[in-house]
């Protein structure tokens, strides 16, 4: 014996028109993008910090999720770097902080916690080693409090400097900027 179930067809545009074009966040289906926030770094950070020293490159993004169970897709897009000399190695780290912050200087009692480390990068050819990095990370902050994300780096070995967001000043006709984008995705 077989059972056949049919559902009446409906037109999505008609349904949206019935709602007068406004769909509340609560009525949006799972997988919907609730909000998008982007931090942008437009200047170059030059660092000669020694191995084991964390470097804050100045790239931040903040969001207050509307739902406690939302996912946050974090995307670092185009982070151009240049290693200034041989035998220098470093990694890039995504850090997260839950809670509010002091707008000037980002210093308070709330702690930045290491969240995701990307691959390690090593000088290979000469002092013109240059590359772009980027990544995607799907986070589950589990809160509706303000959540901050930032990019830091740390040199593992070597004595040469590293230019982060290299060429931001427009050398060779380019004006680079790096972005850290946050997208809240309803579950």
Secondary structure, DSSP 4 states (H G I P E B T S, - for coil): -----------HHHHHHHTTT---GGGSPTT-EEEEEEEEE-S-EEE-PPTT-EEEEEEEEEEE-SSTT-EEEEEEEEEEEEE-SSS-EEEEEEEEEES---TTT--SSSPPEEEEEEEEEE--SSTT-EEEEEEEEEE----SSEEEEEEEEEEEE-SS-EEETTTTT-GGG----EEEEEEEE--
